[in-house]
Amino acid sequence: MRDRKKLFKEFNKEYYTSGGYTDYLSDFKQEGLDYAKQLIKKIKPEKSWKFLDVGCGLGGVVLGLRKLGYEAWGTEVSPFCLENSPVKQYLQFGDILDLPLADNSFEVVLTCDAVYYLKKEAVHKALLEIYRVVSKIFFIENICQDSIYNNQKDNYDPLRSDKDLLTKAELDHLIQKIGFQKIGPLFSKGKYSLDFNNLYKKI
Ligand SMILES: C[S@@+](CC[C@H](N)C(=O)[O-])C[C@H]1O[C@@H](n2cnc3c(N)ncnc32)[C@H](O)[C@@H]1O
């Protein structure tokens, strides 16, 4: 756990303002709102549904969903995000491998670009945690071994392994083996469609 605590501290201000994330501070609110709008359009949730974003960064999607009138919460491991998010009152510390949340407590759980920091063998545990806390819909976006952005030249991120990730097919297979049924991509065209991005139903 000591090593993981050290890793969490590396998601600091420098990380969110350099490399692949140079524009993050200026873009996260608009990107979060775009995501939130697409998600709502696709899944047509009831107004009472609760959303959770695991590894939510500065909380752009949480902010976007709340602007659209939905109850949304986030978990993060980054002290920088937990202290500086504009929606920090809706965020709490939560490692994707051990979420401090009750079973079936959110109708929708999403995680965007957080799983690729895990070693391959830990991804199964993370997906089981998500399966435990979600009751209806799961959305995941992730850079995989065979994603076109899985290289440090196009998307510099010193904390992401670019050699030891699951392929898109392996990740999809693992998610379905756990008990999710595939609905399909949220983004099928445009820049967000370049990564692995899929919606699943809990069965
Ligand atoms: C590339 S950023 C993505 C942030 C946000 N989801 C987005 O798409 O804008 C990855 C985030 O995952 C978080 N993260 C890394 N490891 C995590 C873990 N074990 N549990 C939860 N979040 C984690 C990092 O702190 C970081 O904010």
Ligand as a Chemical Component Dictionary entry (heavy atoms), coordinates in Angstrom:
data_LIG
# 
_chem_comp.id                   LIG 
_chem_comp.type                 NON-POLYMER 
_chem_comp.pdbx_formal_charge   0 
_chem_comp.three_letter_code    LIG 
# 
loop_
_chem_comp_atom.comp_id 
_chem_comp_atom.atom_id 
_chem_comp_atom.alt_atom_id 
_chem_comp_atom.type_symbol 
_chem_comp_atom.charge 
_chem_comp_atom.model_Cartn_x 
_chem_comp_atom.model_Cartn_y 
_chem_comp_atom.model_Cartn_z 
_chem_comp_atom.pdbx_ordinal 
LIG C1  C1  C 0  -5.987  10.420 -17.231 1  
LIG S1  S1  S 1  -6.732  10.935 -15.762 2  
LIG C2  C2  C 0  -8.434  10.901 -16.258 3  
LIG C3  C3  C 0  -9.295  11.793 -15.414 4  
LIG C4  C4  C 0  -10.756 11.810 -15.821 5  
LIG N1  N1  N 0  -11.368 10.508 -15.635 6  
LIG C5  C5  C 0  -10.899 12.236 -17.254 7  
LIG O1  O1  O 0  -11.207 11.398 -18.102 8  
LIG O2  O2  O -1 -10.722 13.436 -17.533 9  
LIG C6  C6  C 0  -6.633  9.467  -14.788 10 
LIG C7  C7  C 0  -7.190  9.607  -13.396 11 
LIG O3  O3  O 0  -7.265  8.326  -12.772 12 
LIG C8  C8  C 0  -6.945  8.479  -11.416 13 
LIG N2  N2  N 0  -6.508  7.182  -10.884 14 
LIG C9  C9  C 0  -5.329  6.577  -11.083 15 
LIG N3  N3  N 0  -5.273  5.420  -10.403 16 
LIG C10 C10 C 0  -6.458  5.288  -9.754  17 
LIG C11 C11 C 0  -7.007  4.317  -8.879  18 
LIG N4  N4  N 0  -6.319  3.238  -8.507  19 
LIG N5  N5  N 0  -8.245  4.505  -8.408  20 
LIG C12 C12 C 0  -8.956  5.602  -8.769  21 
LIG N6  N6  N 0  -8.487  6.561  -9.591  22 
LIG C13 C13 C 0  -7.251  6.409  -10.077 23 
LIG C14 C14 C 0  -5.852  9.534  -11.421 24 
LIG O4  O4  O 0  -5.702  10.157 -10.183 25 
LIG C15 C15 C 0  -6.304  10.467 -12.513 26 
LIG O5  O5  O 0  -7.035  11.560 -12.038 27 
# 
loop_
_chem_comp_bond.comp_id 
_chem_comp_bond.atom_id_1 
_chem_comp_bond.atom_id_2 
_chem_comp_bond.value_order 
_chem_comp_bond.pdbx_ordinal 
LIG C1  S1  SING 1  
LIG S1  C2  SING 2  
LIG S1  C6  SING 3  
LIG C2  C3  SING 4  
LIG C3  C4  SING 5  
LIG C4  N1  SING 6  
LIG C4  C5  SING 7  
LIG C5  O1  DOUB 8  
LIG C5  O2  SING 9  
LIG C6  C7  SING 10 
LIG C7  O3  SING 11 
LIG C7  C15 SING 12 
LIG O3  C8  SING 13 
LIG C8  N2  SING 14 
LIG C8  C14 SING 15 
LIG N2  C9  SING 16 
LIG N2  C13 SING 17 
LIG C9  N3  DOUB 18 
LIG N3  C10 SING 19 
LIG C10 C11 SING 20 
LIG C10 C13 DOUB 21 
LIG C11 N4  SING 22 
LIG C11 N5  DOUB 23 
LIG N5  C12 SING 24 
LIG C12 N6  DOUB 25 
LIG N6  C13 SING 26 
LIG C14 O4  SING 27 
LIG C14 C15 SING 28 
LIG C15 O5  SING 29 
# 
